[in-house]
Amino acid sequence: MIETLNQKEDIHGILVQLPLPSHLDEEAVINTINPKKDVDAFHPFNVGKIMIGNYDFLPCTPAGIMELIAESNIDVTGKECVVVGRSNIVGKPMGMLLLHQNGTVTITHSKTRNLSEITKRADILVVAIGRANMITGDMIKPGAVVIDVGMNRLENKKLAGDVDFESAKDVAGFITPVPGGVGPMTIATLMKNVVKAATL
């Protein structure tokens, strides 16, 4: 299917919804996408271009977050930036985009020791760990920018982010809600990437 779509001139963007069923090789599937149609920016060619700062596309969620930061008139330069989570989809590219904007970046993860000591230093805290309400208000520096990427379904069927919004909202200077924060920006960035792909 991907090889067929790669050949179609009237198809400009290809996105594979992850995770794939276990019998499919995720890496092989992503690697099959034509990098000029890779509107998720997951192909190794595009990942490499992001690393050196000479890219056509950015991953949708990190790029949407950078847009939120810019639209809020927050200058990343010199700021202590902490990313909680090291996925290829959000954590790693998020760290790189903050670095491209002259932030001082720490990427933390499930094996990080003394996580709260690190998160409390953050001027900009991006949380994409996939655990409901993991980051609480006492783990946040007063006045920090807190971006919650989490989307977790609780036992009562309600959605919750990775940040405990109630305890964090009075500590943070800026905070994104779940739902309605990062999600709409991800979709908007995807549309932006598709438009760009049509011009390449």
Secondary structure as the mmCIF struct_conf table of DSSP 4:
data_model
#
loop_
_struct_conf.conf_type_id
_struct_conf.id
_struct_conf.beg_label_comp_id
_struct_conf.beg_label_asym_id
_struct_conf.beg_label_seq_id
_struct_conf.end_label_comp_id
_struct_conf.end_label_asym_id
_struct_conf.end_label_seq_id
HELX_RH_AL_P HELX_RH_AL_P1 ILE A 2 GLN A 7
TURN_TY1_P TURN_TY1_P1 GLU A 9 ASP A 10
STRN STRN1 ILE A 14 ILE A 14
HELX_LH_PP_P HELX_LH_PP_P1 VAL A 16 GLN A 17
BEND BEND1 LEU A 18 PRO A 19
HELX_LH_PP_P HELX_LH_PP_P2 LEU A 20 PRO A 21
TURN_TY1_P TURN_TY1_P2 SER A 22 HIS A 23
BEND BEND2 LEU A 24 LEU A 24
HELX_RH_AL_P HELX_RH_AL_P2 GLU A 26 THR A 32
BEND BEND3 ILE A 33 ILE A 33
HELX_RH_3T_P HELX_RH_3T_P1 PRO A 35 LYS A 37
STRN STRN2 ASP A 38 ASP A 38
TURN_TY1_P TURN_TY1_P3 VAL A 39 ASP A 40
BEND BEND4 HIS A 43 HIS A 43
HELX_RH_AL_P HELX_RH_AL_P3 PRO A 44 ILE A 52
TURN_TY1_P TURN_TY1_P4 GLY A 53 GLY A 53
BEND BEND5 ASP A 56 ASP A 56
HELX_RH_AL_P HELX_RH_AL_P4 CYS A 60 GLU A 71
TURN_TY1_P TURN_TY1_P5 SER A 72 ASN A 73
TURN_TY1_P TURN_TY1_P6 THR A 77 GLY A 78
STRN STRN3 GLU A 80 VAL A 84
TURN_TY1_P TURN_TY1_P7 ASN A 88 VAL A 90
HELX_RH_AL_P HELX_RH_AL_P5 GLY A 91 HIS A 100
TURN_TY1_P TURN_TY1_P8 GLN A 101 ASN A 102
STRN STRN4 THR A 104 THR A 108
TURN_TY1_P TURN_TY1_P9 SER A 110 LYS A 111
TURN_TY1_P TURN_TY1_P10 ARG A 113 ASN A 114
HELX_RH_AL_P HELX_RH_AL_P6 LEU A 115 THR A 119
TURN_TY1_P TURN_TY1_P11 LYS A 120 ARG A 121
BEND BEND6 ASP A 123 ASP A 123
STRN STRN5 ILE A 124 VAL A 127
BEND BEND7 ILE A 129 ILE A 129
TURN_TY1_P TURN_TY1_P12 ALA A 132 ASN A 133
STRN STRN6 ILE A 135 ILE A 135
HELX_RH_3T_P HELX_RH_3T_P2 GLY A 137 MET A 139
BEND BEND8 ILE A 140 ILE A 140
TURN_TY1_P TURN_TY1_P13 PRO A 142 GLY A 143
STRN STRN7 VAL A 145 ASP A 148
STRN STRN8 ASN A 152 ARG A 153
TURN_TY1_P TURN_TY1_P14 GLU A 155 ASN A 156
BEND BEND9 LYS A 157 LYS A 157
STRN STRN9 LEU A 159 ALA A 160
BEND BEND10 ASP A 162 ASP A 162
STRN STRN10 VAL A 163 VAL A 163
HELX_RH_AL_P HELX_RH_AL_P7 PHE A 165 ALA A 168
TURN_TY1_P TURN_TY1_P15 LYS A 169 VAL A 171
BEND BEND11 GLY A 173 GLY A 173
STRN STRN11 PHE A 174 ILE A 175
TURN_TY1_P TURN_TY1_P16 VAL A 178 GLY A 180
BEND BEND12 GLY A 181 GLY A 181
HELX_RH_AL_P HELX_RH_AL_P8 VAL A 182 THR A 199
#
